[in-house]
């Protein structure tokens, strides 16, 4: 490994630049090479002139230093070579390594042409696989089109539009920025030369036309953490200056509209467009490979909307029905119910219009309270959902049915009817929900957390009771009669018991508040249906905030032997250790506010630290696994062709196509095959085995009747 000749990189690697003042400034590498040359020359001269040993050795060491810093200017134990200004030189290794180096900055990721970036905003009228692009961006981004005999006339018209055409009748007109002639020359289109170039256009030319509707683009939000962070959308050119997309696509991008920006990349070849449409389109990614369920689904208002539409099957008059169904592609509307001479339709009927005609499902909604024995069809909460032959017979549609991550109907439609049907269903269900929430009206405010005086009294009683219990525990601890928990010290036992009592107190306060708010309350509707928030948020707003904790323990730091100076030394009671009795509604005392801010600070610091940690861990994991791939024979191997797994994932199942991680959903198959028999079997507590036996018996009988031979199954193709 000893160098006898130093390879000198060409001038293109170390270009010299001319400054504004006219001075030449050489590259860092050139400076370093000059140093090496200079010392080499002096060494040779001194050696040939027979200089003293000491001087020759010094020059020899200096030469070694220059060669070392030429390769790596951050070698430990050696002072880095610096400019006269004191800036360390950027030599070979520094050019390659790290975030700003050649690999990560210029090769793995780089700045590209045909990309745009701007703020995002929501548009519920777009389909999930569309993206709204501003006129300004569409005029700047271009798509190369090869001129042929069949598209010549259309492209001539586009060239005549110029590179900045006006809107015609308020409509966007695509123009052309450049054409590339057959001899490879690029010509910019201007108002002056547009007519001339349009005349001379002939097959073989390439026309770079503006972005227009239906073009395929890639849409991406940083940080890109999984494959759904970059998906293919089709363009819809629109006024205003933001990118717009459907709300259902927020979860996979993890986007919100508080000022997030996103990137758009325009595909330049037909092959790329075809590949993006087949592999990267939004609807192909409804099922997440992380958990085998839908990651793109209804959120927030959509869930509240379907809840208001279907909970206890409310009636809508003709005007409301027409308004709700305006933008929805649906099956024909059924006959109305006549009440007092007016025509009405039920919410269940309206929802059924967008379901596939042979859909059959039974499940419990999000509002289900998990009673000890399920009353099924007789549920008082209307939480038992029953769909037969594509008709919603009963139950409430909420997060459990159509939400992202949990939606069962969405899951089944995607699995059984394909991604296109799923997109249609999702577009329809969100438009239906928005229609319903607009017809019914829905709002929430501070007064939704108001509770009557009797409830406040009950909550205060429960909290005072808890504080008394804590005092009793502390007293027992001081007297030494507290029963010690196995494997814990007496101090730890006290802490655990106190946390238990205070936790229970907060939950009880929440339950009292929840009982008095009731299911007609907008905030409760959002929490219970799974649209946003939780009952915990409400119980903290209306009931009691509860114990503040840092690192899972009650607050203890502050002054010596007490948290704040106005508590007695050694006070272990509830108030002195950060129990907040008040709710957000009633307002905190200064002491409570201080304790609450201690708990809140931990949350903030934790969030900031966690993102950087997990980001770096993900990066290391990707680096470790990036050479693995699935081969044709079903094995997972690395680039050296070593087998890592004989069977992909040990079970050969693509998590995207699994049913929440399971290869097969047995219950679903039984209900498909047996129809209502499956319900009967379930009612009489029969096991799945009975179902299997029935299916098997039917099959055997069929075979005997038709005197069929037992089929030999061959796995192949889509089986």
SULPEGI-V15676 format. One record per residue. RES is the residue in three letters. BURIAL is # if it has 16 or more other C-alpha atoms within 10 Angstrom, else .. Layout:
# SULPEGI-V15676
RES | BURIAL
RES | BURIAL
This chain:
# SULPEGI-V15676
UNK | .
UNK | .
UNK | .
UNK | .
UNK | .
UNK | .
UNK | .
UNK | .
UNK | .
UNK | .
UNK | .
UNK | .
UNK | .
UNK | .
UNK | .
UNK | .
UNK | .
UNK | .
UNK | .
UNK | .
UNK | .
UNK | .
UNK | .
UNK | .
UNK | .
UNK | .
UNK | #
UNK | #
UNK | #
UNK | #
UNK | #
UNK | #
UNK | #
UNK | .
UNK | #
UNK | #
UNK | .
UNK | .
UNK | #
UNK | #
UNK | .
UNK | .
UNK | #
UNK | .
UNK | .
UNK | #
UNK | #
UNK | .
UNK | .
UNK | .
UNK | .
UNK | .
UNK | .
UNK | .
UNK | .
UNK | #
UNK | .
UNK | .
UNK | #
UNK | #
UNK | .
UNK | #
UNK | #
UNK | .
UNK | #
UNK | #
UNK | #
UNK | #
UNK | #
UNK | #
UNK | #
UNK | #
UNK | #
UNK | #
UNK | .
UNK | .
UNK | .
UNK | .
UNK | .
UNK | #
UNK | #
UNK | .
UNK | .
UNK | .
UNK | .
UNK | .
UNK | .
UNK | .
UNK | #
UNK | #
UNK | #
UNK | .
UNK | #
UNK | #
UNK | .
UNK | .
UNK | .
UNK | .
UNK | .
UNK | .
UNK | .
UNK | #
UNK | .
UNK | .
UNK | .
UNK | .
UNK | .
UNK | .
UNK | .
UNK | .
UNK | .
UNK | .
UNK | .
UNK | .
UNK | #
UNK | #
UNK | #
UNK | #
UNK | .
UNK | #
UNK | #
UNK | #
UNK | .
UNK | .
UNK | #
UNK | #
UNK | #
UNK | #
UNK | #
UNK | #
UNK | #
UNK | #
UNK | #
UNK | #
UNK | #
UNK | .
UNK | #
UNK | #
UNK | #
UNK | #
UNK | #
UNK | #
UNK | #
UNK | #
UNK | #
UNK | #
UNK | #
UNK | .
UNK | .
UNK | .
UNK | .
UNK | #
UNK | .
UNK | .
UNK | #
UNK | #
UNK | .
UNK | #
UNK | #
UNK | #
UNK | #
UNK | #
UNK | #
UNK | #
UNK | #
UNK | .
UNK | .
UNK | .
UNK | .
UNK | .
UNK | .
UNK | #
UNK | #
UNK | #
UNK | #
UNK | #
UNK | #
UNK | #
UNK | #
UNK | #
UNK | #
UNK | .
UNK | .
UNK | .
UNK | .
UNK | .
UNK | .
UNK | #
UNK | #
UNK | #
UNK | .
UNK | .
UNK | .
UNK | #
UNK | #
UNK | .
UNK | #
UNK | #
UNK | .
UNK | .
UNK | #
UNK | #
UNK | .
UNK | .
UNK | #
UNK | #
UNK | #
UNK | #
UNK | #
UNK | #
UNK | #
UNK | #
UNK | #
UNK | .
UNK | #
UNK | #
UNK | #
UNK | #
UNK | #
UNK | #
UNK | #
UNK | .
UNK | .
UNK | .
UNK | .
UNK | .
UNK | .
UNK | #
UNK | #
UNK | #
UNK | #
UNK | #
UNK | #
UNK | #
UNK | #
UNK | #
UNK | #
UNK | #
UNK | .
UNK | .
UNK | #
UNK | #
UNK | #
UNK | #
UNK | #
UNK | #
UNK | #
UNK | #
UNK | #
UNK | #
UNK | #
UNK | #
UNK | #
UNK | .
UNK | #
UNK | .
UNK | .
UNK | .
UNK | .
UNK | .
UNK | #
UNK | #
UNK | #
UNK | #
UNK | #
UNK | #
UNK | #
UNK | #
UNK | .
UNK | .
UNK | .
UNK | .
UNK | #
UNK | .
UNK | .
UNK | #
UNK | #
UNK | .
UNK | .
UNK | #
UNK | #
UNK | #
UNK | #
UNK | #
UNK | #
UNK | #
UNK | #
UNK | #
UNK | #
UNK | .
UNK | #
UNK | #
UNK | #
UNK | #
UNK | #
UNK | #
UNK | #
UNK | #
UNK | #
UNK | #
UNK | #
UNK | #
UNK | #
UNK | #
UNK | #
UNK | #
UNK | #
UNK | #
UNK | #
UNK | #
UNK | #
UNK | #
UNK | #
UNK | .
UNK | #
UNK | #
UNK | #
UNK | .
UNK | .
UNK | #
UNK | #
UNK | .
UNK | .
UNK | #
UNK | #
UNK | .
UNK | .
UNK | #
UNK | #
UNK | #
UNK | .
UNK | .
UNK | .
UNK | .
UNK | .
UNK | .
UNK | .
UNK | .
UNK | .
UNK | .
UNK | .
UNK | .
UNK | .
UNK | #
UNK | #
UNK | #
UNK | #
UNK | #
UNK | #
UNK | #
UNK | #
UNK | #
UNK | #
UNK | #
UNK | #
UNK | #
UNK | .
UNK | .
UNK | #
UNK | #
UNK | #
UNK | #
UNK | #
UNK | #
UNK | #
UNK | #
UNK | #
UNK | #
UNK | .
UNK | .
UNK | .
UNK | .
UNK | .
UNK | .
UNK | .
UNK | #
UNK | .
UNK | .
UNK | .
UNK | .
UNK | .
UNK | #
UNK | #
UNK | #
UNK | #
UNK | #
UNK | #
UNK | #
UNK | .
UNK | #
UNK | #
UNK | #
UNK | .
UNK | #
UNK | #
UNK | #
UNK | #
UNK | #
UNK | #
UNK | #
UNK | #
UNK | #
UNK | #
UNK | #
UNK | #
UNK | #
UNK | #
UNK | #
UNK | #
UNK | #
UNK | #
UNK | #
UNK | #
UNK | #
UNK | #
UNK | .
UNK | .
UNK | .
UNK | #
UNK | .
UNK | #
UNK | #
UNK | #
UNK | #
UNK | #
UNK | #
UNK | #
UNK | #
UNK | #
UNK | #
UNK | #
UNK | #
UNK | #
UNK | #
UNK | #
UNK | #
UNK | #
UNK | .
UNK | #
UNK | .
UNK | .
UNK | .
UNK | .
UNK | .
UNK | .
UNK | .
UNK | .
UNK | #
UNK | #
UNK | #
UNK | #
UNK | .
UNK | .
UNK | .
UNK | #
UNK | #
UNK | .
UNK | #
UNK | #
UNK | #
UNK | .
UNK | #
UNK | #
UNK | .
UNK | .
UNK | #
UNK | #
UNK | .
UNK | #
UNK | #
UNK | #
UNK | .
UNK | #
UNK | #
UNK | .
UNK | .
UNK | #
UNK | .
UNK | .
UNK | .
UNK | .
UNK | #
UNK | .
UNK | .
UNK | .
UNK | .
UNK | .
UNK | .
UNK | .
UNK | #
UNK | .
UNK | .
UNK | #
UNK | #
UNK | #
UNK | .
UNK | #
UNK | #
UNK | #
UNK | .
UNK | #
UNK | #
UNK | .
UNK | #
UNK | #
UNK | #
UNK | #
UNK | #
UNK | #
UNK | #
UNK | #
UNK | #
UNK | #
UNK | #
UNK | .
UNK | #
UNK | #
UNK | .
UNK | .
UNK | .
UNK | #
UNK | #
UNK | #
UNK | #
UNK | #
UNK | #
UNK | #
UNK | #
UNK | #
UNK | #
UNK | #
UNK | #
UNK | #
UNK | #
UNK | #
UNK | #
UNK | .
UNK | #
UNK | #
UNK | #
UNK | #
UNK | #
UNK | #
UNK | #
UNK | #
UNK | #
UNK | #
UNK | #
UNK | #
UNK | #
UNK | .
UNK | .
UNK | .
UNK | #
UNK | #
UNK | #
UNK | .
UNK | .
UNK | .
UNK | .
UNK | .
UNK | #
UNK | #
UNK | #
UNK | .
UNK | .
UNK | #
UNK | .
UNK | .
UNK | .
UNK | .
UNK | #
UNK | #
UNK | #
UNK | #
UNK | #
UNK | #
UNK | #
UNK | #
UNK | #
UNK | #
UNK | #
UNK | #
UNK | #
UNK | #
UNK | .
UNK | .
UNK | #
UNK | .
UNK | .
UNK | .
UNK | #
UNK | .
UNK | .
UNK | #
UNK | #
UNK | .
UNK | #
UNK | #
UNK | .
UNK | .
UNK | .
UNK | .
UNK | .
UNK | .
UNK | .
UNK | .
UNK | .
UNK | .
UNK | .
UNK | .
UNK | .
UNK | .
UNK | .
UNK | .
UNK | .
UNK | .
UNK | .
UNK | .
UNK | .
UNK | .
UNK | .
UNK | .
UNK | .
UNK | .
UNK | .
UNK | .
UNK | #
UNK | #
UNK | .
UNK | .
UNK | .
UNK | .
UNK | .
UNK | #
UNK | #
UNK | #
UNK | #
UNK | .
UNK | .
UNK | .
UNK | .
UNK | .
UNK | .
UNK | .
UNK | .
UNK | .
UNK | #
UNK | .
UNK | .
UNK | .
UNK | .
UNK | .
UNK | .
UNK | #
UNK | #
UNK | #
UNK | #
UNK | #
UNK | #
UNK | #
UNK | .
UNK | .
UNK | .
UNK | .
UNK | .
UNK | .
UNK | .
UNK | .
UNK | #
UNK | #
UNK | .
UNK | .
UNK | .
UNK | .
UNK | .
UNK | .
UNK | #
UNK | .
UNK | .
UNK | .
UNK | .
UNK | .
UNK | .
UNK | .
UNK | .
UNK | .
UNK | .
UNK | .
UNK | .
UNK | #
UNK | .
UNK | .
UNK | #
UNK | .
UNK | .
UNK | .
UNK | .
UNK | .
UNK | .
UNK | .
UNK | .
UNK | .
UNK | .
UNK | .
UNK | .
UNK | .
UNK | .
UNK | .
UNK | .
UNK | .
UNK | .
UNK | .
UNK | .
UNK | .
UNK | .
UNK | .
UNK | .
UNK | .
